[in-house]
Amino acid sequence: MGKLTDYNYEQLKKRIEYSLEYTNKDFYEKLESIKGTTLITGVGGSLVVAIFLKKILERKNNNLCVLEELDQITNECTQLFQNLIIISSSGKNHGVTENLKKDFKRKYLFTRNKKEIKEATLLNYEMIDQEKSFISLANTLVPITILLKYYTKKDKPRKIEIQKWPEIKNNLSDWEVFYDEASKGTAYFLESTFIEAGLGNIILHDKYSYCHGRSTLASKRKGECIYLLSKKNDLDLCLLENIKVLYHSIYILKSNEKDSILIDYDLLLQAYGFVYQIAKNLKRDLSKVKYAKIVSTLYHFKGEM
């Protein structure tokens, strides 16, 4: 594990607390004013933020919201939605720039970047510093925690401690994640982090979809399982009883929260600790990843989407 990853994990709590204290109330007022059909988009760690924002705007603002990838927003979308919200820590990538050109009635850019732009209303949150990390750690968790403050109307979430995981014995490259509505944000964080950091192959399973034939894969190649658990309903009981023969190990991330959004946040904090331990076992640096040579070329793509 690299020193930069250790540093970024050590700074998470400080960065969260700073943003909670210093993000202007104007941010929350703008968020509250968003009404009507809303299209939300982001990429990488920002897509995880987008999943939380969708849930919160639906529950808190009573908005009908749809989540899309940045490159899947067509011109036809402008006729179906009153609002477009783009989530981007820097606010500068090509997908953001291209979508801000589209003719939505109202456009918002959810970002730490303070530079005003004429194309959209800024939903700007404060950051104590600029995180230097290939994997979005604070750049994902900070905006989600600020959204949680808006949702709960509390200055601090119930807990912001990253759970320490005991030694994870197996380091096989094949992982499967079971999730539901209450754990979708956590599942997508795991997927993004595993893939971008090269921690292993990972597949996400909606729990009920798994009942319709998706167990075939695990029966052909035995790997590891991460099971995201909260209310432990009949479906969970059925799956946990039957899938244990298919995997080397089943790691259960469990939340005792009752609210769907609080469940996802609780599980997300546990997932942060989980990927830290996996990276430590594999001697990988989440913040300074040895990535493929084509990454820089692809990241700076500027053409038609």
N, C-alpha and C positions, 0 to 999 in steps of 0.2 A: 504494500500500500504506500502511495506517495505522500510526501509531507504536505503537498498542496491540498490533497483531499482531506487529510486530517485537519488542516487549518480551516477549510471551508465548512466542515462539520462542526468544528469548535465555535465558529462564528455564527452559526445558524440562529441560535437563540438571541444573540445580541442584535443581529440584523432584523429579525422579526420584531423584537421589542421596539427598536428604533422606528421602524415603519409604522407600527401601530400608534406610536406616540405622535409622530410628526406628519403623517399624511393628513392633508388639509381636509376640514369638514366639507369643503366644496366638492371633493371627490364623492363623498357619500350622498350629497344632495343631488349631484348629477346622476348618479346611479339610480336613486329613487325616482327621478323624473322620467326614466325610460319606460315608455308604455307602448303596447301594441306588439304586433308580430315582429320577431327579432331573429336575425340570422347571426350566428356567432362562429368565429373561425380563429384558428391558430395552428401552429406547427410545432412538433417536438414537445418540449416542456410547456409551451403555451397552450397546446391542445389539452393538456391536463387541467390547466387553469380554466379553459373554455368549458370543460365538462362541469366543473364546479359552478361557474357563472350561469350556465344553462339551468341547473337545478335551482339555484338561488333566485334567479329572475322569475322562474315559474312559480316558486313557492311564495316569494316575498312580494313580487310585483304583479303576480297573476298574468304574466305574459305567456303567449305561445311562442316557444323558442325552438329553433332547429340548429343543429351543429353540423358544420361542413368543413372539409379540408380546404386550405387556401386556394388550391388550383381547381376546385370543383364549383366555384361560384360563377355561374353563367349570367349573361345579361338578362335572361328571363327572370332571375331571382329578384331583380329590382322591382318587378311588378307584383311580387308575392309578399314582400316584407317591407315593413315601415322603417325598420332599423337594421343597420349593419354594425356589428361590434367586432373589431379586429384586435386580437391580443398579441402583443409582441413586446418583449422586454426592451429591446433597443428601438423598435418602431421604424427600422431602416431597411429591412430585407426586401427583396424584389417582389415577393408575393404580397407584402403589405402595400408597396407602392402601386402595383398594378390594380389591386382591388379598391384602393382609395379613389381611383379614376372612375369607378362605376357609379351609375346615377341612382343611388338610393336616396330616399327622402331625408333620412338622418343617418350620419355616419359617425362612429366613435372609434377612437384609438386608445386602447387600454395599455398603458406603457409607463415605464419609469423615466422615459425621455421627456424633458421639460420643454423642448422646443415646440413652439406653437406652429400649427400647420393650417392652411386655409381650407384643406379638403375635409377636415373632420374636427369634432369636439374631442379634446383630450380628456381621458380619464386617467389622471396622473397620480401615481403613488410615490412616496418618498423611499429612497434607499440610502443607507449610510455610506455605501461605497459601491464600486462596480465589481461584482464577483468575477473572478478569473477562473473559469471552469468550462471544460468541454461539455460535461453533463450539467444541465440546469438544476442546481440544488436550491440555493436561496432564490434564484430567479423564478423558480416554480412555487416554492413554499411560501414566500413572502406575499405575493399577490393573493394566493388562496387564503392565507390567514387574514388578510385585510377584508376579503369578501366575507369570511366567517364573522368578523366583527360587525359588518353591515347586517348580516343575517340574524345574529343573536342579540345585537345591540349591547354587547358587552365589550369592554376595552381589551380584554384578553380572552383567548380561547381557554377551554377547561384545562388543557395541558399542552406544553410545547416542548416536552422532553423527547428526544430521540431514543427509542428503546434499544438497549444493548442486547444483541442476540448471542446465545451460547454458540460454541463451535458448531458449524454446519459441516457434517462429516463428508458428505458426497459433493463432488464438484463435476458431475457429468454435464455435458453440454446441452442436453435436451430438457427443457422445462415446459410445463403446462400450468396455466393459471385459471382457476375457477372464480368467476365473479358474477354479480347480479347488479341490479340498479343501484343498490346502496354502496357498492364497492367499485364502480366503473372507473372513477378517477384514479384510484389506487392501481387498478389493473393496467391502465394505459401508462401510468408512471413506470411500472415494472417493465412493460414491453419496451418503451422508449429507452430506458436506461440499460437494460440487458443488451439490446441491439446496438445502440450507439457506442457503448463501452466494450462490446465484444465479449460479454460475459457468458453468452451461450444462445442457442436457438430457443425461441420462446413462442408459445401459441396461447392465445386467450380463448377461453370457452365460456360463453354464457351458460349458466348452470342448466337451464331447461333444454337449450339446444344440444347440450352434451348427451341428453337422453335419446337423441334421434340419430344415433350412429357414429358420433364423434369418438366414442371409446375405441373404435377400430385402430386408430393410430397408436395409442398407448399399448394395445395388445401386440403390435408389430415391433415396437421399439420402446423398451422400458426406460423411462427417464425419471425426473423429479417432478413433484407436484406442489404448487402453492395454492392453498385453499383459503379464500377470503370469506370469513364467517362472521355473522352478527346474530340474527334472530333464531337461527337453527330451527327452521321449519321442517315440514315433512320431506321436502325435496332435498334439503341438506342431509337429513338423516339417511335417506335412501342412497344418495351419492356417496357419502362417507363410508357407509357400510360396504358398498359394492366396489368402489374404485381401489380399495387398499391392496387388492391383488395385482394391480396393473402398474404400480410405481415402486421404485426403490424406497422412497421416503415421501411422506405427505407432511408438509410444513403448514400448520394452521395459523393464520393471522386472525385473531379474534377480537371483536369489539363488543363491549357491553352497553354501548350507547343505544338509545331508542330511536333517535331521529336519523333519517337516511343521510343527511348531509354531515352530521356530526360523526356518524359511523365511518363515512368515507374519509374524513379528516383523521380520525383516530387510526384507521388502518394505514393511511398514507404515512403517518409518523412511524408506524411499525415497519412499513416497507422501506423507509429510508435506512433504518437500522439493519434490515435484512440485506439490502444490496451492498451496504458497507461491509458486512461480514463476508459476503460472497467475493467481493473485490479483494478483500484482505487475504482470503484463502488462495485466490488465484494470483495474488501479487500484482494486481492491476490498479492503476491510478484513474479514478473517475474524473478527476479534474484535468489531467494531462494525458489524454488517450493517444496511444500509437495507432493512428487511423490510416485508412487506405489512402494511397497517393492521389486518388481522384476526388477526395472529399473537398479539397479547396476549390477545384474547378466546378464541381456541382453546386457547392454552397454559393458561389458568386455568379451563378447562371443569371443572365439578364434578358433572355429572349422571350418570345411569345409563349404564353401559357394556355 
